[in-house]
Amino acid sequence: METKKLTQSIEDYLEIIYNYALDRQGMRITTLSEKMGVAKPSAHNAVTKLRELGLVTQETYGLIHLTDKGKKKGEKLAKKHNVLYKFLTTVLGISAQTAENDACKIEHVISEETLQGVNTYLNAFIKKNKNK
């Protein structure tokens, strides 16, 4: 069953937790608030919402962990972000910082159909330029 549409802010929190969890055993609220640039209560409220949606678990005053559902959604967000970032930098020649900021904004509104088209074009562009 697909998770109902998440807000951009909640998706950003989930993506930060997902990317952080790739090499670690969980994340603390303090670390999350620092990475998001928000106060701890704001991060705590977001984690509460993610927990209600079944995307994370959290021990009392402990580490935040992604559920299987959270990992799948986080992976999807990260892949979307990466495709957009790579397209912007590789195909359009956008600077890394601008591409990072724009990819983060675009990932929340782009349709799956358009994302697939961008990915197909990106892969063809890379293949074509690899053979040169």
Summary of the structure (lengths in Angstrom):
residues: 132
radius of gyration: 16.3
end to end distance: 44.4
largest distance: 55.9
contacts: 362
relative contact order: 0.12
helix: 67%
strand: 5%
